[in-house]
Amino acid sequence: MAASPSGRLRIRRHLDTGFDEVDVNRIGPDQIGFLRFFDGEVRPRP
């Protein structure tokens, strides 16, 4: 799935169906930028 704010809904769907972990990764040089974006824009909040 692409790193975008709409990814939050897809991750939430997996968590709601019973998964207790969802792994995310980024292929490319800007790992820190990806993690900052993910934390601020994509990561589901409780």
DRENPA-3360 file (N, C-alpha, C; in nm, 2 decimals, always signed):
BEGIN
1 = MAASPSGR = +0.08/-0.12/+0.00/+0.00/+0.00/+0.00/+0.09/+0.12/+0.00 ~ +0.05/+0.22/-0.06/+0.12/+0.35/-0.07/+0.12/+0.42/+0.06 ~ +0.22/+0.49/+0.09/+0.23/+0.58/+0.21/+0.14/+0.70/+0.18 ~ +0.02/+0.70/+0.24/-0.06/+0.82/+0.22/-0.16/+0.82/+0.34 ~ -0.22/+0.94/+0.36/-0.32/+0.94/+0.47/-0.43/+0.84/+0.46 ~ -0.47/+0.80/+0.34/-0.57/+0.70/+0.32/-0.52/+0.56/+0.37 ~ -0.39/+0.54/+0.38/-0.34/+0.42/+0.44/-0.39/+0.39/+0.58 ~ -0.42/+0.50/+0.65/-0.47/+0.48/+0.79/-0.59/+0.40/+0.79;
9 = LRIRRHLD = -0.68/+0.41/+0.69/-0.80/+0.34/+0.69/-0.78/+0.19/+0.66 ~ -0.68/+0.16/+0.58/-0.65/+0.02/+0.54/-0.58/-0.04/+0.66 ~ -0.49/+0.03/+0.73/-0.43/-0.03/+0.85/-0.53/-0.06/+0.96 ~ -0.62/+0.04/+0.98/-0.73/+0.03/+1.08/-0.81/-0.10/+1.05 ~ -0.84/-0.12/+0.92/-0.92/-0.23/+0.88/-0.86/-0.37/+0.92 ~ -0.72/-0.37/+0.91/-0.65/-0.49/+0.95/-0.66/-0.51/+1.10 ~ -0.64/-0.40/+1.17/-0.64/-0.41/+1.32/-0.78/-0.45/+1.37 ~ -0.89/-0.40/+1.30/-1.02/-0.42/+1.34/-1.06/-0.57/+1.31;
17 = TGFDEVDV = -0.99/-0.63/+1.22/-1.03/-0.77/+1.19/-0.95/-0.87/+1.27 ~ -0.87/-0.82/+1.37/-0.81/-0.91/+1.46/-0.65/-0.91/+1.46 ~ -0.59/-0.85/+1.36/-0.45/-0.85/+1.36/-0.40/-0.76/+1.48 ~ -0.30/-0.80/+1.55/-0.25/-0.72/+1.66/-0.12/-0.65/+1.62 ~ -0.06/-0.68/+1.50/+0.06/-0.62/+1.45/+0.05/-0.60/+1.30 ~ +0.09/-0.48/+1.25/+0.10/-0.46/+1.11/+0.24/-0.40/+1.09 ~ +0.32/-0.47/+1.00/+0.45/-0.42/+0.97/+0.45/-0.32/+0.86 ~ +0.53/-0.22/+0.87/+0.54/-0.12/+0.76/+0.69/-0.10/+0.73;
25 = NRIGPDQI = +0.72/-0.08/+0.60/+0.85/-0.05/+0.57/+0.86/+0.04/+0.45 ~ +0.97/+0.10/+0.42/+0.99/+0.19/+0.30/+1.11/+0.14/+0.23 ~ +1.10/+0.13/+0.10/+1.22/+0.10/+0.02/+1.27/+0.23/-0.04 ~ +1.38/+0.27/+0.00/+1.44/+0.40/-0.05/+1.53/+0.46/+0.05 ~ +1.59/+0.57/+0.02/+1.69/+0.63/+0.10/+1.64/+0.71/+0.22 ~ +1.51/+0.76/+0.22/+1.47/+0.85/+0.32/+1.39/+0.78/+0.43 ~ +1.45/+0.69/+0.50/+1.38/+0.62/+0.61/+1.32/+0.71/+0.72 ~ +1.40/+0.80/+0.76/+1.36/+0.89/+0.87/+1.24/+0.98/+0.82;
33 = GFLRFFDG = +1.24/+1.03/+0.70/+1.13/+1.10/+0.64/+1.00/+1.02/+0.63 ~ +1.02/+0.89/+0.59/+0.90/+0.80/+0.59/+0.84/+0.78/+0.73 ~ +0.93/+0.76/+0.83/+0.88/+0.73/+0.96/+0.81/+0.86/+1.02 ~ +0.86/+0.97/+0.99/+0.80/+1.10/+1.04/+0.66/+1.11/+0.97 ~ +0.65/+1.09/+0.84/+0.53/+1.10/+0.77/+0.43/+1.00/+0.82 ~ +0.47/+0.88/+0.84/+0.39/+0.77/+0.89/+0.33/+0.81/+1.02 ~ +0.42/+0.85/+1.11/+0.38/+0.88/+1.25/+0.28/+1.00/+1.25 ~ +0.30/+1.10/+1.17/+0.22/+1.22/+1.17/+0.09/+1.21/+1.09;
41 = EVRPRP = +0.09/+1.13/+0.98/-0.02/+1.13/+0.89/-0.09/+1.00/+0.87 ~ -0.03/+0.89/+0.90/-0.09/+0.76/+0.86/-0.12/+0.67/+0.98 ~ -0.03/+0.67/+1.08/-0.04/+0.58/+1.19/-0.18/+0.60/+1.26 ~ -0.26/+0.49/+1.27/-0.39/+0.50/+1.34/-0.37/+0.54/+1.48 ~ -0.46/+0.62/+1.53/-0.46/+0.66/+1.67/-0.57/+0.57/+1.74 ~ -0.54/+0.54/+1.87/-0.64/+0.46/+1.94/-0.78/+0.53/+1.96;
% end
